[in-house]
């Protein structure tokens, strides 16, 4: 059984999934935040054999919940009601910035000299960042549960 990681946004939702052993997180895709969101999530949950969900908890620079937090809480309530799966929150401080930094580094390494980007390319890049941010959120959660599992076994 796998875990689904979610980076909630008002326009797009980034998704990531864990491996079967729940050790590594991988960017999956982005989906639009619209009327079809839960239908798409239902298909992914079934196809990927998802047993738990981790949602990024949006915080500000001081670590306090921010403006987006209330919308995330509503989204989590809807997830719980529709899917009846365990849902956990993981703080997502600067995950999009970190994902963008890693992506920019990779693009610089593979740059072929083209200067201007089309808006579709920018949107695609933004989507990859949302999915990568979801993978960072999920990886932090996996690291936390695996570290506590292993540290508990050593005692």
DAZIQUI-V432844 format. One line per field, one symbol per residue. phi: phi as a letter, one per 40 degrees, with the letter a starting at -180 (. if undefined). burial: # if it has 9 or more other ideal C-beta (glycine too) atoms within 8 Angstrom, else .. A space follows every 10 residues. Layout:
phi: ???
burial: ???
This chain:
phi: .bbcbbbcbc bbbcbabccc cgbbbbdbab bccaccdccc cdccdcccfc babbbcccbc ccgcdbdcdc ccccdcccdc ccbfbcbbbb dbcgcccccc cccccccccb cbhcccbccc cccccccccc cccccccccc cccccccccc ccccc
burial: .########. .########. .#..####.# ###...#..# ##.##..#.# .########. .......##. ##..##.### ..#.#.#### ##..##.### .##....... .......... .#..###### ########## ##.###.... .....
